[in-house]
Amino acid sequence: MKHFAKIAVISCAACLALVACSKKEPPKTEPTPAPAPAAEAPAPAAAPEQPAPNADSLAAEQARLEAERLEAERARLEALINQIMSEDVYFDFDRSELTEKARELLAQVGELLIKEKRFTLTIEGHTDDRGTEDYNFTLGAKRAMKVKEFLSAYGIENERMESVSYGKEKPKVEGENEEAYSQNRRANFRVNIKQ
């Protein structure tokens, strides 16, 4: 029986050896790289970091913007003033009544004055050089007053207007003919801006 046990042990050992030998070692292969992920859009480049604005740069920018605003406002007011001052109201010989053309012009001036409340107006009355100094001074005053009355009726406050007469002292055109006379029979404007 001992012998039988030995044979059994040897048989088992042989079986084990056969089983162990029958298993083949798997072939060695290079590892397959994982497939590359689908192409992705590049991430947007980060904007360079801007330094936080400091109080000085903000104040400087505000000052610059305010200066630009004031300059634009000054230019606008200057254009309006020039528009008003470039127009003269003309009168017929020895008359202070407003013509239809004068009324149309004064309506435009009135609209500008209504829109721009800061404007004050000096209305200057003039005459041609015919007639005495006193007569022309009085006629110039009447012409300026007619313009002021029209603008007052249009809605412009009397406190914003004053009238003055220069008579024949400040002619627009020199000369002793009807062309010169007709240019000097006028009322014109000086515009001021109240603060």
C-alpha positions in Angstrom: 0.0 0.0 0.0 2.9 2.2 0.5 3.7 1.6 -2.9 0.4 2.5 -4.1 0.5 5.8 -2.2 3.8 6.6 -3.8 2.4 5.9 -7.2 -0.6 8.1 -6.5 1.6 11.0 -5.3 3.9 10.6 -8.4 0.8 10.5 -10.7 -0.6 13.6 -9.1 2.7 15.4 -9.5 2.9 14.3 -13.1 -0.6 15.6 -13.8 0.2 18.9 -12.2 3.3 19.2 -14.3 1.4 18.4 -17.5 -1.3 20.9 -16.7 1.3 23.5 -15.9 3.2 22.9 -19.1 0.1 22.9 -21.3 -0.8 26.5 -20.4 0.8 28.7 -22.9 2.1 32.1 -21.9 0.2 34.7 -23.8 2.2 36.4 -26.5 3.7 39.7 -25.6 2.3 42.6 -27.6 2.8 46.3 -27.5 0.0 48.0 -25.7 -2.4 49.7 -28.1 -2.7 53.4 -27.4 -6.1 54.6 -26.5 -7.9 56.4 -29.3 -7.3 60.1 -29.3 -10.4 62.1 -28.2 -12.2 64.0 -30.9 -10.6 67.3 -31.8 -11.9 70.0 -29.4 -12.1 73.7 -30.3 -9.3 75.5 -28.6 -10.3 77.3 -25.5 -10.6 81.0 -26.1 -7.5 82.8 -25.1 -8.0 84.6 -21.8 -7.9 88.4 -22.1 -4.9 89.9 -20.6 -5.8 91.1 -17.1 -6.5 94.8 -17.1 -5.3 96.6 -14.0 -8.2 97.8 -11.9 -8.8 101.5 -12.6 -7.6 103.7 -9.8 -9.4 106.8 -8.5 -6.9 109.1 -10.4 -7.6 107.6 -13.8 -11.4 107.6 -13.2 -11.2 111.3 -12.2 -9.1 112.1 -15.2 -11.6 110.4 -17.5 -14.5 112.1 -16.0 -12.8 115.5 -16.3 -12.1 114.8 -20.0 -15.7 113.8 -20.7 -17.0 116.9 -18.8 -14.6 119.1 -20.8 -15.9 117.6 -24.1 -19.5 118.1 -23.0 -18.9 121.7 -22.1 -17.1 122.4 -25.4 -20.0 120.8 -27.4 -22.5 123.0 -25.4 -20.3 126.1 -25.9 -20.2 125.4 -29.7 -24.0 124.8 -29.8 -24.7 128.1 -27.9 -22.3 130.0 -30.1 -24.0 128.7 -33.2 -27.4 129.8 -31.8 -26.1 133.2 -30.8 -24.5 133.7 -34.3 -27.8 132.7 -35.9 -29.7 135.3 -33.9 -27.1 138.1 -34.3 -26.6 137.5 -38.0 -30.2 138.5 -38.7 -31.4 142.1 -38.8 -35.0 143.3 -38.8 -35.4 145.9 -41.6 -37.8 148.8 -41.7 -39.3 151.0 -44.3 -38.3 154.6 -44.6 -39.4 156.7 -41.6 -41.4 153.8 -40.2 -41.2 151.6 -37.1 -44.0 149.1 -38.0 -42.8 145.5 -38.6 -43.0 144.2 -42.1 -44.3 140.6 -42.8 -40.7 139.5 -43.4 -39.6 141.0 -40.1 -42.4 139.1 -38.3 -41.3 135.8 -39.8 -37.7 136.5 -38.7 -38.8 137.5 -35.2 -40.8 134.3 -34.9 -37.7 132.3 -35.5 -35.7 134.4 -33.0 -38.6 133.9 -30.5 -38.4 130.1 -30.9 -34.7 130.1 -30.3 -35.1 132.2 -27.2 -37.9 130.0 -25.9 -35.6 126.9 -26.2 -32.6 128.6 -24.7 -33.7 130.2 -21.4 -30.2 131.4 -20.6 -30.1 134.0 -23.4 -30.8 137.6 -22.8 -31.2 140.0 -25.6 -30.3 143.6 -26.3 -32.3 145.0 -29.2 -30.5 147.9 -30.9 -32.5 150.3 -33.0 -30.9 152.1 -36.0 -31.8 154.6 -38.7 -30.2 155.9 -41.8 -28.4 159.3 -41.7 -31.3 161.4 -43.0 -33.1 163.6 -40.4 -31.9 165.2 -37.2 -30.0 163.5 -34.5 -32.9 163.7 -32.1 -35.5 162.5 -34.6 -33.3 159.5 -35.6 -32.6 158.7 -31.9 -36.4 158.6 -31.2 -37.1 156.6 -34.4 -34.4 154.0 -33.5 -35.9 153.7 -30.0 -39.4 153.1 -31.5 -38.0 150.4 -33.9 -36.3 148.6 -31.0 -39.5 148.8 -28.9 -41.6 147.3 -31.7 -39.2 144.3 -31.8 -39.3 143.9 -28.1 -43.1 144.1 -28.0 -43.4 141.4 -30.7 -41.0 139.1 -28.8 -42.8 139.8 -25.5 -46.2 138.9 -27.2 -44.4 135.7 -28.5 -43.7 134.6 -25.0 -40.3 136.0 -24.2 -40.1 137.5 -20.7 -39.5 141.2 -20.6 -36.7 140.8 -18.0 -34.7 139.0 -20.7 -34.8 141.9 -23.1 -33.7 145.5 -23.2 -33.8 148.0 -26.0 -31.4 150.8 -26.9 -31.3 153.3 -29.8 -28.2 154.3 -31.7 -30.1 156.5 -34.2 -27.7 157.1 -37.1 -24.5 156.7 -35.0 -23.7 153.1 -36.0 -24.4 152.6 -39.7 -24.1 149.1 -41.1 -23.2 150.4 -44.6 -21.6 153.7 -45.4 -23.1 155.7 -48.3 -25.7 158.2 -49.3 -27.9 156.2 -51.6 -31.0 154.0 -51.1 -29.0 150.8 -51.0 -27.0 152.1 -48.0 -30.1 153.7 -46.4 -32.1 150.5 -46.6 -29.4 148.5 -44.8 -29.2 151.1 -42.0 -32.9 151.2 -41.2 -32.8 148.2 -38.9 -32.9 146.6 -35.5 -30.3 144.1 -34.6 -29.5 141.9 -31.6 -26.8 141.3 -29.1 -27.1 138.1 -27.2 -25.8 137.5 -23.7 -25.8 134.4 -21.6 -27.0 134.8 -18.1 -25.1 132.8 -15.5 
